[in-house]
Amino acid sequence: MADFFRVEDLKVYQRLCDLHIEVCAVTRTWPAEEKYELASQIRRSSNSSPANLAEKHSDRHVRNKIEGVNRARGEALETVHHLYIALRKGYVRQENYFAFRGRYGECVRMLNGLERTLERKIDPSQRRWPDRSEPHSNLDEPTIPPSNAEFGEDP
C-alpha cells in the first residue's frame, strides 16, 4: 500500500500557511480604504495557495494533484504581485517586500519539485514535461514537421 501522509506534513504547505498568517498581520497596519481592496486581495491569494494544495492533496488522480500544485504556485506569485503593489504604495518597506518575495520564491521552487515528483508517477508517454533522464525521452531527437500530404493535401 502506498504511503499516505497528511497535507500538513508537506513542508511547502506549512511554509505557505506561515506566510499567510504573516501577510494577514502586515495588512492590519494598512490604511482603512485598503480593507476591502488590496488588503482583502492579498489575504485571499495568500490563503488560496495552501488551500489549493489541501484541496487536491487527497485526490486519487495524479493529474488533479498536479493541478492543485499549479494553482498553488499561481496564487503564491499573485501574492508577490500584491506585495509589490503594497511596496509601490508605501504600505510595505522594501526589506520586508524582498524578504516575503524570497520566501515565496522558495515555496515556488518547492512546488516545482513537488510537481516534478508527481509527474514521475505518470507514464512517461503521458507526461507534460518529459524527464531528460528517462530513457524513453525524445528531447534530443530532432522533430520533423509533418508534410501537408499527411493532412490530406497535395504536396
C-alpha positions as a Python dict, from the first residue, in 0.01 Angstrom:
ca = {
    (1, 'M'): (0, 0, 0),
    (2, 'A'): (129, 345, -88),
    (3, 'D'): (238, 574, 191),
    (4, 'F'): (-23, 833, 277),
    (5, 'F'): (63, 1146, 462),
    (6, 'R'): (-140, 1445, 566),
    (7, 'V'): (-118, 1769, 374),
    (8, 'E'): (5, 1925, 697),
    (9, 'D'): (317, 1708, 663),
    (10, 'L'): (423, 1889, 346),
    (11, 'K'): (693, 2147, 428),
    (12, 'V'): (574, 2372, 148),
    (13, 'Y'): (220, 2366, 287),
    (14, 'Q'): (348, 2461, 634),
    (15, 'R'): (554, 2747, 492),
    (16, 'L'): (267, 2879, 284),
    (17, 'C'): (40, 2872, 590),
    (18, 'D'): (304, 3062, 790),
    (19, 'L'): (334, 3318, 513),
    (20, 'H'): (-44, 3364, 504),
    (21, 'I'): (-54, 3438, 877),
    (22, 'E'): (230, 3689, 839),
    (23, 'V'): (66, 3856, 539),
    (24, 'C'): (-256, 3893, 739),
    (25, 'A'): (-64, 4058, 1022),
    (26, 'V'): (104, 4302, 781),
    (27, 'T'): (-225, 4406, 621),
    (28, 'R'): (-371, 4509, 960),
    (29, 'T'): (-146, 4816, 952),
    (30, 'W'): (-260, 4932, 608),
    (31, 'P'): (-497, 5228, 555),
    (32, 'A'): (-868, 5166, 613),
    (33, 'E'): (-952, 5234, 248),
    (34, 'E'): (-750, 4925, 155),
    (35, 'K'): (-951, 4693, 383),
    (36, 'Y'): (-1174, 4572, 101),
    (37, 'E'): (-928, 4635, -179),
    (38, 'L'): (-560, 4538, -179),
    (39, 'A'): (-562, 4401, 178),
    (40, 'S'): (-852, 4170, 101),
    (41, 'Q'): (-697, 4055, -226),
    (42, 'I'): (-361, 3973, -72),
    (43, 'R'): (-517, 3788, 221),
    (44, 'R'): (-727, 3580, -17),
    (45, 'S'): (-441, 3495, -255),
    (46, 'S'): (-203, 3413, 31),
    (47, 'N'): (-463, 3176, 176),
    (48, 'S'): (-553, 3025, -161),
    (49, 'S'): (-203, 2894, -216),
    (50, 'P'): (-202, 2641, 72),
    (51, 'A'): (-577, 2587, 27),
    (52, 'N'): (-524, 2461, -329),
    (53, 'L'): (-266, 2213, -204),
    (54, 'A'): (-504, 2094, 66),
    (55, 'E'): (-796, 2064, -176),
    (56, 'K'): (-615, 1840, -424),
    (57, 'H'): (-382, 1656, -185),
    (58, 'S'): (-605, 1356, -126),
    (59, 'D'): (-734, 1336, -484),
    (60, 'R'): (-693, 991, -636),
    (61, 'H'): (-579, 1122, -971),
    (62, 'V'): (-220, 1243, -1004),
    (63, 'R'): (-311, 1497, -1274),
    (64, 'N'): (-555, 1661, -1031),
    (65, 'K'): (-285, 1677, -765),
    (66, 'I'): (-58, 1848, -1018),
    (67, 'E'): (-337, 2094, -1097),
    (68, 'G'): (-351, 2182, -726),
    (69, 'V'): (24, 2240, -722),
    (70, 'N'): (-1, 2462, -1032),
    (71, 'R'): (-281, 2666, -880),
    (72, 'A'): (-91, 2699, -552),
    (73, 'R'): (210, 2829, -745),
    (74, 'G'): (-8, 3082, -928),
    (75, 'E'): (-163, 3208, -606),
    (76, 'A'): (180, 3241, -443),
    (77, 'L'): (301, 3452, -735),
    (78, 'E'): (-19, 3658, -725),
    (79, 'T'): (54, 3730, -358),
    (80, 'V'): (404, 3850, -453),
    (81, 'H'): (241, 4084, -705),
    (82, 'H'): (10, 4226, -436),
    (83, 'L'): (310, 4274, -208),
    (84, 'Y'): (485, 4462, -488),
    (85, 'I'): (185, 4691, -527),
    (86, 'A'): (186, 4743, -149),
    (87, 'L'): (554, 4835, -175),
    (88, 'R'): (479, 5084, -453),
    (89, 'K'): (201, 5238, -241),
    (90, 'G'): (430, 5266, 58),
    (91, 'Y'): (249, 5012, 279),
    (92, 'V'): (544, 4771, 296),
    (93, 'R'): (910, 4857, 344),
    (94, 'Q'): (1150, 4741, 74),
    (95, 'E'): (1335, 4498, 303),
    (96, 'N'): (1005, 4337, 406),
    (97, 'Y'): (897, 4305, 43),
    (98, 'F'): (1225, 4137, -54),
    (99, 'A'): (1204, 3905, 247),
    (100, 'F'): (850, 3798, 152),
    (101, 'R'): (947, 3767, -214),
    (102, 'G'): (1242, 3545, -125),
    (103, 'R'): (1032, 3319, 95),
    (104, 'Y'): (757, 3292, -166),
    (105, 'G'): (1026, 3218, -426),
    (106, 'E'): (1149, 2933, -210),
    (107, 'C'): (793, 2798, -190),
    (108, 'V'): (759, 2821, -568),
    (109, 'R'): (1079, 2616, -608),
    (110, 'M'): (941, 2360, -362),
    (111, 'L'): (614, 2346, -558),
    (112, 'N'): (813, 2294, -879),
    (113, 'G'): (989, 2000, -714),
    (114, 'L'): (658, 1859, -593),
    (115, 'E'): (520, 1885, -946),
    (116, 'R'): (823, 1700, -1088),
    (117, 'T'): (781, 1428, -824),
    (118, 'L'): (414, 1387, -910),
    (119, 'E'): (489, 1385, -1285),
    (120, 'R'): (717, 1084, -1229),
    (121, 'K'): (411, 888, -1115),
    (122, 'I'): (260, 927, -1462),
    (123, 'D'): (351, 708, -1756),
    (124, 'P'): (641, 878, -1941),
    (125, 'S'): (439, 900, -2262),
    (126, 'Q'): (165, 1093, -2082),
    (127, 'R'): (383, 1349, -1906),
    (128, 'R'): (360, 1714, -1997),
    (129, 'W'): (731, 1765, -1931),
    (130, 'P'): (938, 1459, -2020),
    (131, 'D'): (1223, 1387, -1783),
    (132, 'R'): (1560, 1421, -1957),
    (133, 'S'): (1693, 1127, -1755),
    (134, 'E'): (1422, 892, -1882),
    (135, 'P'): (1547, 652, -2150),
    (136, 'H'): (1220, 697, -2344),
    (137, 'S'): (1258, 1072, -2370),
    (138, 'N'): (1295, 1200, -2725),
    (139, 'L'): (1403, 1553, -2632),
    (140, 'D'): (1733, 1511, -2811),
    (141, 'E'): (1579, 1378, -3130),
    (142, 'P'): (1507, 1639, -3394),
    (143, 'T'): (1142, 1693, -3469),
    (144, 'I'): (1040, 1690, -3833),
    (145, 'P'): (727, 1885, -3914),
    (146, 'P'): (460, 1678, -4088),
    (147, 'S'): (420, 1721, -4460),
    (148, 'N'): (100, 1862, -4597),
    (149, 'A'): (27, 1521, -4753),
    (150, 'E'): (-37, 1381, -4406),
    (151, 'F'): (-329, 1620, -4375),
    (152, 'G'): (-489, 1514, -4700),
    (153, 'E'): (-334, 1794, -4904),
    (154, 'D'): (-135, 1753, -5219),
    (155, 'P'): (240, 1824, -5188),
}
